[in-house]
């Protein structure tokens, strides 16, 4: 199955309608559905969330586009609602957090391997090792707070091991800024990869900021605060690889193309027929949005969308376990640090980030506290004590 972006007009915007019953579908099951179904749901919520965020900002700077933005954005909002409501009450907020980190690890690993630009691929690998450590810390918290094994959510697709320790991930903001791709020379897949990872990390940052204060356990509250700070660093990192010289319409066109691409990736890999139908429906909707924005691009910039977009979609994102790749990167790159936009060995890290980190950790680190003497085993602490 291939999608030709300029031949398929998709579902016209005028036909993209919802009812409240559709917008609140029956949730997926955390035990019966495959874990990658949840991965796809969380990823697409982040993609839609970023589309909404971008389109609001675009409207503040482009008066002539406001009506078109408002029309598309309303549908995007309802798409996000329908996708996000697939997560049900059988997930605790902490179990959903485990799901978010699985998205960060597996999707970033998959994208790092298909990324043609080695610097961008290195950037994805660098951030992935940090998310890998976050998974380990949250798994320890899940055991402590709820007496649950994180592998019930992960379904053995993702390892629960330390990565680059969170306590040393804290960096001065200048050391989180990266070289951006050149919008005139970069491959379309590089631009879409950047949007995908940026969107995913942005929603994770927002989720942790909203959920963290709701815990009563003081270690949990502090742990979310610490990891949310790293997620903000990741949003800065991934946002900085996007070329700021793209026009607003160029960015909107890329955003819609990336939504087509990510829904397509979900569709071709989804085993649940009910949820696969949602991906197929929204693929048609996004093709409709892309067609509309393509016409705006021609009208206002007098440029051919083919200057920006590929004729056919790239190979889909591989929604599958990336365990061996992650282990290889962990063994080879865990000692990398950032100094400015470059990646260096830990011995070459600059003093600015060291000083920043030393002050933040001067009264202790929640991630070190929760990880002290923790080693994942099947089952939970209670099960081990009774054995």
N, C-alpha and C positions, 0 to 999 in steps of 0.2 A: 504494500500500500504506500503510495507516494502522494504528496499534496503539491500541486502546482499553484503557487500563490497568485498568479495573475490570470488564471483560467477559472478559478473557483470563486464565485462572488459570495458564497455563503448565504446565511439567512438575512434578509433585509431587516434593518433596524426596526421598521414599523411592525414587524411580526414577532419581535422579541418580547413576549409578554409572560407574566407569571401570575399565579394565585398564591394565597397564603398557605394552602395545603402543599403546593409544590415547594415553597420556600422553606418549609420545615419538614424535610423528608425523614423517613425512618433511619436512625443512625446505623453506622457500621458496628460490628461486634468486635471488641478488643481481643476476644479469644477465638472466635470462629472465622473471622476474616483474616486474610494474609496481612502481615505487618506492612508490606509495601502498599497495600490499599490505603492505610493510614498515612504513610509517607507521602503518597500522591495527594491526599486530601489536605494535609498540612502545607505542602509546597504550593498547591494551587490557591489556598487561602492567602498565602503570602504574596503570590503573583497578583491576585486581584486587589489585595490591600495596597500594594504599591501602585497599581494602575489608578486607583481612586486618589491616592496621595498626589501622584504626578499630575493628574488631570485637574485637580483643584488648584495646584500651584500654577499650572500652565494658564488657567483661566484668569489668574490674577495679573498676568503679564500680557495677555493677548485678547483684547476685547472682541475682535472680529470672530474669534473661535469659541466664544463662550457658549453660544447656543448648541453648537455641535458637541462640545465637551460635556455639557449638561445632559444632553440626550444619551450619549454613549455611557456616561458615568452612572446614570441611574440603572441601566442594565448591568453594568459592571458591579454595582453595589449589590444588586439582587443575585447576581451570580456568586459573589463572595458569600452572601447569606446562605444560599443553598448548599454551597460547598462546606462552609464552616459548621453548619448545623448537622453535617454527617458525623461529627464527633459527639458521642453521647455521654450520658450521665454515668455509664459504667466505667468511665475514665475519671480518676481523681485528677486534680490540677497537677500533681507531681507525676502521675503516670503520663499525662499529656506532655509534660516537660521532657520525659524520657523519649517520647515520640518526636518532639522537636529536635532533640539532639541526634536522634537516628537520621532524621532528614538531613541535618547539617553534615553528618559524617558521610552517609551513603551517596547523597546527591552530589556533594562537593567532590568526592572521590571519583564518581563517574564522569563528571564534567572535567576534572583535572586531566583525565586520561584521553579525552577527545579534543582537548584544547590545542590548536595548532601553534599558538604563540607560547614559547617556553617560559618567558617571564610571567605571563598570566597564569600558566599552569603551576609554576612555582608558588605564586601568590595563593592559589587555591590549596595547594598542598600545605603551605605554611598555616593557613587558617584552619584547615581540617584537623591537624594534630592538636590544636587548642580545643576545638569542639570535642575531639575524642577524649580529652581529659575531663571536660565538663560532664560527659556521659558517666564517667567513672565516679565523679564527685556526687552527682545527683542519684546515682544508683546506691551509693552508700547512704544518702539521705533517705531514700525510699525505704531501705531496710530499717533504718533507725526510726523513722516517723510512722510508717505504716506497716512495718513487718512484712514487706513484699519483695519478691525477687524481680528485678528489672527485666530479666529474660522472658518473663511472661508477656511483656510488651514487645521485646526485641525479637522473639521467636528464633533465637540462635543465629540470626543473620549478622549481628554486630557484636564484636568483642567488648567486654567490660574490663578495661585495663587502663592504667595511667598513660597519659600522653605527654606533651610538653606541660609540665606542672603549671596549673593556673596561677600559683603564687608568683611565678616569674614571667607571666605573660603581660603584666602591666607595663605599658610603655608611654613615654611622652608623646603627645599628639603628633609632633613632627615625625616621629618614627613609625607612624601608622599611615603616612601618605605615600602612595606608590606612583610610578610612572603610568600615565594613562595610554590606552591604545590610540593610534592615529585613525581618526574616523574616515580619512581618505584612503587608507591602505589596509586597514584591518579586515580580516575575513568576517562575513556576516555572522558566522557561528561564534566568533570571539565576542562580538557585541551582544549577542543574545545570551551567551554564557554569563557575561558580566551582569546583565539585568537579572537573570535567574538567581544568581548567588546573592546579589545585593538585596533583592526582594525577600529572599528567605531569611537572611540575617536581620533585616530590618524588622520583620514581624516577630522574630525571636526576641530581639531587644525589647520591643513593646510588650510582648507577652510577659516577660520576666518582670518588667517594671510594674505591670498591673497585678500580677499574681503574688509577687514576693511579699508585699505588706500584709497579705491576708493570712499568713501563717502565724500561729501562736508560739511555735518552737523558736527560740532566739537564734539557734544555729541555722535553722532553715531561712529565717529572715535575712540573716547576714550573708548566707551562701548565695541567695538570689541577688543580693546587692552587689556582691563581688563579681559574679558571673555576668550580670547585666552590664557591668562596666566594661568587661571584655567584649560583650556583644556590641556595645557602642563603638569600641575600637574597630571591630570587624566591619560595622556599617561604614565607618570612616575609610577603612582600607578598601573595601570593595566599591564604594562610591567614587573613590579617587582614581580608579582604573578606567572609569567612563570618561570619554573625551568631552571636555566642557565646551568645545568649539562646535558641536552639533547644534543645529537650530532647534527651536521648540518643536516644529513640525517633524523634523527628522527624528527627534527623540520619540515623539508620539507614534510615528510610523513604525519605528523599531519596537516600541513597547507592544503594539498590536500584533506585529509579526511574532514576537516572542510568546505572546499568549496563544497564538495559533500553534506554535511549535511545542509549547509545554502541554497544552491540551491534547495535541496529537500524540505526544510521547506517553501521556497517561492512557489514552484510548488503546494504543496498540499493545499495552502490557497489562491491562486491568482484567483480572479473572472473574470479578463479581459482575454479572450481567446487568444488574440494576444500576450499579454505579458506573459501569462502562457506558450505559445509555446517557448518563449525565455528561460524561466527557464528550461523547459524540455530539450531543445537543450543543454544548458550549463551544466546541470546535466550529460548528456552523455559525454560531453567533459571532465568534471572533473573526472568522473570515468576512462576515458582514461588516464588522467594525473596520477591518483592514481595508476593505474596498472603499468605505466612506472616507477614511483618512487618506487613502491614495489619491482620491479625487481632490481633496483639500490641498494636498501636497502639490498636485499639478496646478491647481488654481492659484495658490498664493506664492509658491516658490518657482513655478514654471519649470519644474524639474520632473524627470521620469523616475518613479519609484524603483525601477530596475537599476538605477544608480546605487541604491542603498541595499536592496533586498535580493536574495538569491531567487532563481526561477523556481526551484523546488526546495522543500525543507531538507535540512541536514538529517543525518541518522538520528533517531530518537534517543533521548536520555535512557541509559540502561538502569532501570529500576530493579536491581539485583544486588546481592551481597558483594561488597568490594573488600572483603576481609584480607585476602592475600596482598592486594595493593596497599591497603592501609598498614598492614604489618611491615611491608617493605619500606614504606615511607618513614614509619616510626623508627625503624632500625637505622636508617640512613640520615634522617634530617631532624631528629628531635633536638639536637644541639644548635640548630640555626636560630639566629636572632635577627632583628631588624635594626639597621642604622641608616636613618633617612629612608630613601626608597629602595635600598639594597638589602640583600640577605647575606649575613656574615656569620662566622662561627661565634659561639658565645663569648670567647675570649676577646673578640673585637667589638663587642657591643659598646656603644657610647656611654659616657658617664651621666648624660641627661636622663636617660631612661632608668639607669641604675638608681640615681638619686630620687626620681619620681616614685619608683617601686619601693625603695627602702622606706620612704615616708609613709606610703599607703599601708605597708605591712608592719609598721613600727609597733603596733599594738596587737599584732597577731593576724592570721589569715584564716577566715572561715573555711576555705577549701582545704587548707592543711589540717584544720581541726577535724573536719568530717572524714578526711581520708586517712587519719592516723590509725595505723594497724588494720585498715580495711583491706580485705582481699575477697574478691567475689568467688562464691561457691554456689552450686545449684541449691535452691531453697533460700531460706532466710536465717538470720541470726537465731531466731527462736527454734527453727528446725535443727540447727547445728547443736544448740545447747541440749536439746532433748535426745539427740542421737547417742 
